[in-house]
Amino acid sequence: MRGIPVWMLGGLVVLSALLIGFGYHDRHEAGPLPLILGIAWALFTLASIGAKAKPADSH
């Protein structure tokens, strides 16, 4: 098995969307940290999805 399982990637996508959504909506009360964390989490998720989609080496 290579990388993060697909079900976990789905959970990361949902978590990223929630962090970005709530971080943007509550940016005046909570500050910019939830939005920044959501964006960082989304970048991590996109990198993980890209690594999962990349074909495996046959070595």
MOPAC internal coordinates of N, CA, C and O (Angstrom, degrees):
PM7 1SCF
backbone

  N    0.0000 0     0.00 0     0.00 0    0    0    0
  C    1.4457 1     0.00 0     0.00 0    1    0    0
  C    1.5229 1   108.24 1     0.00 0    2    1    0
  O    1.2310 1   121.25 1   -42.04 1    3    2    1
  N    1.3050 1   115.22 1   137.96 1    3    2    1
  C    1.4476 1   120.99 1  -173.20 1    5    3    2
  C    1.5227 1   110.43 1  -121.66 1    6    5    3
  O    1.2310 1   120.08 1   -57.82 1    7    6    5
  N    1.3165 1   117.46 1   122.18 1    7    6    5
  C    1.4487 1   120.21 1   174.77 1    9    7    6
  C    1.5195 1   113.40 1    79.37 1   10    9    7
  O    1.2310 1   121.60 1    18.26 1   11   10    9
  N    1.3083 1   114.55 1  -161.74 1   11   10    9
  C    1.4597 1   122.81 1  -178.02 1   13   11   10
  C    1.5305 1   109.16 1   -83.53 1   14   13   11
  O    1.2310 1   119.85 1   -41.66 1   15   14   13
  N    1.3419 1   117.90 1   138.34 1   15   14   13
  C    1.4746 1   119.92 1   178.83 1   17   15   14
  C    1.5356 1   111.76 1   -61.87 1   18   17   15
  O    1.2310 1   121.13 1   -24.05 1   19   18   17
  N    1.3164 1   115.45 1   155.95 1   19   18   17
  C    1.4620 1   121.46 1  -176.44 1   21   19   18
  C    1.5265 1   111.54 1   -62.62 1   22   21   19
  O    1.2310 1   119.82 1   140.70 1   23   22   21
  N    1.3263 1   117.94 1   -39.30 1   23   22   21
  C    1.4663 1   119.84 1  -179.55 1   25   23   22
  C    1.5225 1   111.06 1   -64.31 1   26   25   23
  O    1.2310 1   120.34 1   146.48 1   27   26   25
  N    1.3346 1   116.95 1   -33.52 1   27   26   25
  C    1.4502 1   120.60 1   178.38 1   29   27   26
  C    1.5310 1   110.96 1   -72.88 1   30   29   27
  O    1.2310 1   120.42 1   144.55 1   31   30   29
  N    1.3233 1   116.81 1   -35.45 1   31   30   29
  C    1.4676 1   119.96 1   175.01 1   33   31   30
  C    1.5196 1   110.79 1   -63.14 1   34   33   31
  O    1.2310 1   120.13 1   141.45 1   35   34   33
  N    1.3214 1   117.36 1   -38.55 1   35   34   33
  C    1.4638 1   120.73 1   175.75 1   37   35   34
  C    1.5252 1   111.37 1   -61.52 1   38   37   35
  O    1.2310 1   120.45 1   138.40 1   39   38   37
  N    1.3185 1   116.75 1   -41.60 1   39   38   37
  C    1.4602 1   120.89 1   176.91 1   41   39   38
  C    1.5228 1   111.89 1   -64.41 1   42   41   39
  O    1.2310 1   120.67 1   142.38 1   43   42   41
  N    1.3166 1   116.33 1   -37.62 1   43   42   41
  C    1.4650 1   120.15 1   177.77 1   45   43   42
  C    1.5283 1   111.54 1   -66.49 1   46   45   43
  O    1.2310 1   120.52 1   143.15 1   47   46   45
  N    1.3290 1   116.60 1   -36.85 1   47   46   45
  C    1.4679 1   120.16 1   177.25 1   49   47   46
  C    1.5256 1   110.02 1   -63.70 1   50   49   47
  O    1.2310 1   120.52 1   136.04 1   51   50   49
  N    1.3330 1   116.61 1   -43.96 1   51   50   49
  C    1.4635 1   120.39 1   179.09 1   53   51   50
  C    1.5255 1   110.49 1   -64.83 1   54   53   51
  O    1.2310 1   120.10 1   136.32 1   55   54   53
  N    1.3196 1   117.42 1   -43.68 1   55   54   53
  C    1.4546 1   121.07 1   179.29 1   57   55   54
  C    1.5287 1   111.23 1   -62.63 1   58   57   55
  O    1.2310 1   120.26 1   138.80 1   59   58   57
  N    1.3168 1   117.10 1   -41.20 1   59   58   57
  C    1.4663 1   121.05 1   177.54 1   61   59   58
  C    1.5210 1   111.08 1   -61.49 1   62   61   59
  O    1.2310 1   120.79 1   134.63 1   63   62   61
  N    1.3196 1   116.09 1   -45.37 1   63   62   61
  C    1.4639 1   119.85 1  -179.66 1   65   63   62
  C    1.5317 1   111.15 1   -63.53 1   66   65   63
  O    1.2310 1   120.38 1   138.62 1   67   66   65
  N    1.3256 1   116.87 1   -41.38 1   67   66   65
  C    1.4614 1   119.90 1   178.95 1   69   67   66
  C    1.5265 1   111.72 1   -65.69 1   70   69   67
  O    1.2310 1   120.22 1   135.93 1   71   70   69
  N    1.3202 1   117.18 1   -44.07 1   71   70   69
  C    1.4591 1   120.45 1   179.12 1   73   71   70
  C    1.5216 1   111.80 1   -62.71 1   74   73   71
  O    1.2310 1   120.53 1   137.24 1   75   74   73
  N    1.3085 1   116.59 1   -42.76 1   75   74   73
  C    1.4691 1   119.77 1   179.44 1   77   75   74
  C    1.5234 1   110.19 1   -68.42 1   78   77   75
  O    1.2310 1   119.89 1   135.75 1   79   78   77
  N    1.3192 1   117.81 1   -44.25 1   79   78   77
  C    1.4656 1   121.41 1  -179.12 1   81   79   78
  C    1.5195 1   112.38 1   -63.00 1   82   81   79
  O    1.2310 1   120.68 1   127.86 1   83   82   81
  N    1.3389 1   116.30 1   -52.14 1   83   82   81
  C    1.4596 1   119.17 1  -179.76 1   85   83   82
  C    1.5252 1   111.37 1   -70.11 1   86   85   83
  O    1.2310 1   120.44 1   145.29 1   87   86   85
  N    1.3269 1   116.77 1   -34.71 1   87   86   85
  C    1.4599 1   119.50 1   178.29 1   89   87   86
  C    1.5144 1   112.04 1   -64.13 1   90   89   87
  O    1.2310 1   120.30 1   141.89 1   91   90   89
  N    1.3167 1   117.04 1   -38.11 1   91   90   89
  C    1.4695 1   119.88 1   177.76 1   93   91   90
  C    1.5261 1   110.79 1   -73.07 1   94   93   91
  O    1.2310 1   120.59 1   138.30 1   95   94   93
  N    1.3208 1   116.47 1   -41.70 1   95   94   93
  C    1.4684 1   120.49 1  -177.36 1   97   95   94
  C    1.5299 1   111.43 1   -66.70 1   98   97   95
  O    1.2310 1   119.93 1   139.37 1   99   98   97
  N    1.3246 1   117.75 1   -40.63 1   99   98   97
  C    1.4691 1   122.09 1  -176.51 1  101   99   98
  C    1.5219 1   112.73 1  -103.62 1  102  101   99
  O    1.2310 1   119.68 1  -153.73 1  103  102  101
  N    1.3067 1   118.21 1    26.27 1  103  102  101
  C    1.4620 1   120.98 1  -175.32 1  105  103  102
  C    1.5208 1   113.01 1   -64.15 1  106  105  103
  O    1.2310 1   119.66 1   154.03 1  107  106  105
  N    1.3323 1   118.25 1   -25.97 1  107  106  105
  C    1.4609 1   120.62 1  -179.78 1  109  107  106
  C    1.5333 1   111.48 1   -80.54 1  110  109  107
  O    1.2310 1   120.01 1   150.00 1  111  110  109
  N    1.3282 1   117.58 1   -30.00 1  111  110  109
  C    1.4596 1   120.98 1   179.99 1  113  111  110
  C    1.5283 1   112.05 1   -88.66 1  114  113  111
  O    1.2310 1   120.46 1   136.56 1  115  114  113
  N    1.3125 1   116.73 1   -43.44 1  115  114  113
  C    1.4641 1   121.19 1  -173.66 1  117  115  114
  C    1.5208 1   113.24 1   -96.18 1  118  117  115
  O    1.2310 1   119.85 1   167.36 1  119  118  117
  N    1.3089 1   117.88 1   -12.64 1  119  118  117
  C    1.4517 1   120.48 1  -175.91 1  121  119  118
  C    1.5199 1   111.02 1    86.67 1  122  121  119
  O    1.2310 1   120.48 1     4.89 1  123  122  121
  N    1.3185 1   116.68 1  -175.11 1  123  122  121
  C    1.4682 1   120.01 1  -174.95 1  125  123  122
  C    1.5282 1   114.97 1   -84.34 1  126  125  123
  O    1.2310 1   119.60 1   173.43 1  127  126  125
  N    1.3283 1   118.37 1    -6.57 1  127  126  125
  C    1.4660 1   120.21 1  -173.69 1  129  127  126
  C    1.5317 1   114.32 1   -60.18 1  130  129  127
  O    1.2310 1   118.24 1   132.75 1  131  130  129
  N    1.3461 1   120.97 1   -47.25 1  131  130  129
  C    1.4752 1   118.87 1   178.60 1  133  131  130
  C    1.5261 1   113.11 1   -60.78 1  134  133  131
  O    1.2310 1   120.19 1   143.01 1  135  134  133
  N    1.3183 1   117.24 1   -36.99 1  135  134  133
  C    1.4687 1   120.18 1   178.23 1  137  135  134
  C    1.5192 1   110.56 1   -66.89 1  138  137  135
  O    1.2310 1   120.33 1   137.31 1  139  138  137
  N    1.3168 1   116.97 1   -42.69 1  139  138  137
  C    1.4721 1   121.16 1   179.04 1  141  139  138
  C    1.5298 1   110.27 1   -64.48 1  142  141  139
  O    1.2310 1   120.45 1   137.06 1  143  142  141
  N    1.3296 1   116.75 1   -42.94 1  143  142  141
  C    1.4666 1   119.81 1   177.29 1  145  143  142
  C    1.5222 1   111.77 1   -63.73 1  146  145  143
  O    1.2310 1   120.31 1   141.75 1  147  146  145
  N    1.3247 1   117.01 1   -38.25 1  147  146  145
  C    1.4647 1   120.47 1   177.67 1  149  147  146
  C    1.5117 1   112.26 1   -63.75 1  150  149  147
  O    1.2310 1   120.51 1   139.37 1  151  150  149
  N    1.3215 1   116.64 1   -40.63 1  151  150  149
  C    1.4626 1   120.32 1   178.93 1  153  151  150
  C    1.5284 1   110.15 1   -67.62 1  154  153  151
  O    1.2310 1   120.21 1   137.01 1  155  154  153
  N    1.3389 1   117.21 1   -42.99 1  155  154  153
  C    1.4699 1   120.19 1   177.84 1  157  155  154
  C    1.5248 1   110.70 1   -62.93 1  158  157  155
  O    1.2310 1   120.51 1   138.95 1  159  158  157
  N    1.3245 1   116.63 1   -41.05 1  159  158  157
  C    1.4691 1   121.32 1   178.80 1  161  159  158
  C    1.5230 1   110.49 1   -64.52 1  162  161  159
  O    1.2310 1   120.50 1   140.25 1  163  162  161
  N    1.3369 1   116.65 1   -39.75 1  163  162  161
  C    1.4669 1   120.58 1   178.83 1  165  163  162
  C    1.5239 1   110.59 1   -65.05 1  166  165  163
  O    1.2310 1   119.84 1   140.33 1  167  166  165
  N    1.3248 1   117.90 1   -39.67 1  167  166  165
  C    1.4647 1   120.54 1   177.78 1  169  167  166
  C    1.5292 1   110.97 1   -64.56 1  170  169  167
  O    1.2310 1   120.26 1   138.29 1  171  170  169
  N    1.3273 1   117.11 1   -41.71 1  171  170  169
  C    1.4564 1   120.82 1   175.58 1  173  171  170
  C    1.5257 1   110.95 1   -60.79 1  174  173  171
  O    1.2310 1   120.87 1   137.03 1  175  174  173
  N    1.3178 1   115.94 1   -42.97 1  175  174  173
  C    1.4683 1   120.82 1  -179.87 1  177  175  174
  C    1.5279 1   110.81 1   -64.08 1  178  177  175
  O    1.2310 1   120.24 1   135.75 1  179  178  177
  N    1.3258 1   117.14 1   -44.25 1  179  178  177
  C    1.4663 1   120.16 1   178.60 1  181  179  178
  C    1.5253 1   111.35 1   -62.76 1  182  181  179
  O    1.2310 1   120.11 1   140.75 1  183  182  181
  N    1.3315 1   117.39 1   -39.25 1  183  182  181
  C    1.4664 1   120.27 1   177.25 1  185  183  182
  C    1.5251 1   110.78 1   -65.24 1  186  185  183
  O    1.2310 1   120.11 1   141.10 1  187  186  185
  N    1.3176 1   117.39 1   -38.90 1  187  186  185
  C    1.4664 1   121.04 1   178.55 1  189  187  186
  C    1.5245 1   111.71 1   -67.05 1  190  189  187
  O    1.2310 1   120.57 1   139.52 1  191  190  189
  N    1.3255 1   116.52 1   -40.48 1  191  190  189
  C    1.4667 1   119.92 1   177.68 1  193  191  190
  C    1.5235 1   110.03 1   -65.71 1  194  193  191
  O    1.2310 1   120.37 1   139.87 1  195  194  193
  N    1.3296 1   116.91 1   -40.13 1  195  194  193
  C    1.4706 1   120.65 1   177.67 1  197  195  194
  C    1.5223 1   111.82 1   -63.06 1  198  197  195
  O    1.2310 1   120.15 1   139.95 1  199  198  197
  N    1.3269 1   117.31 1   -40.05 1  199  198  197
  C    1.4631 1   120.45 1   178.37 1  201  199  198
  C    1.5249 1   110.89 1   -68.41 1  202  201  199
  O    1.2310 1   120.31 1   146.23 1  203  202  201
  N    1.3340 1   117.02 1   -33.77 1  203  202  201
  C    1.4677 1   120.74 1   179.24 1  205  203  202
  C    1.5304 1   110.78 1   -70.64 1  206  205  203
  O    1.2310 1   120.41 1   145.18 1  207  206  205
  N    1.3364 1   116.82 1   -34.82 1  207  206  205
  C    1.4630 1   121.03 1  -177.71 1  209  207  206
  C    1.5227 1   111.96 1   -79.01 1  210  209  207
  O    1.2310 1   120.01 1   160.24 1  211  210  209
  N    1.3220 1   117.58 1   -19.76 1  211  210  209
  C    1.4631 1   120.97 1  -179.45 1  213  211  210
  C    1.5263 1   109.84 1   -68.18 1  214  213  211
  O    1.2310 1   120.19 1   -44.78 1  215  214  213
  N    1.3269 1   117.25 1   135.22 1  215  214  213
  C    1.4706 1   119.16 1  -179.57 1  217  215  214
  C    1.5422 1   111.01 1   -65.47 1  218  217  215
  O    1.2310 1   120.97 1   -36.43 1  219  218  217
  N    1.3085 1   115.76 1   143.57 1  219  218  217
  C    1.4668 1   121.41 1  -179.76 1  221  219  218
  C    1.5246 1   110.31 1   -76.49 1  222  221  219
  O    1.2310 1   121.24 1   -33.29 1  223  222  221
  N    1.3280 1   115.24 1   146.71 1  223  222  221
  C    1.4701 1   120.14 1   175.39 1  225  223  222
  C    1.5208 1   109.21 1   -73.74 1  226  225  223
  O    1.2310 1   120.62 1   -33.55 1  227  226  225
  N    1.3071 1   116.43 1   146.45 1  227  226  225
  C    1.4761 1   120.09 1  -178.90 1  229  227  226
  C    1.5095 1   111.42 1   -97.86 1  230  229  227
  O    1.2310 1   118.93 1  -156.22 1  231  230  229
  N    1.3160 1   119.65 1    23.78 1  231  230  229
  C    1.4689 1   122.90 1  -179.47 1  233  231  230
  C    1.4895 1   110.61 1   -77.62 1  234  233  231
  O    1.2310 1   120.10 1   180.00 1  235  234  233

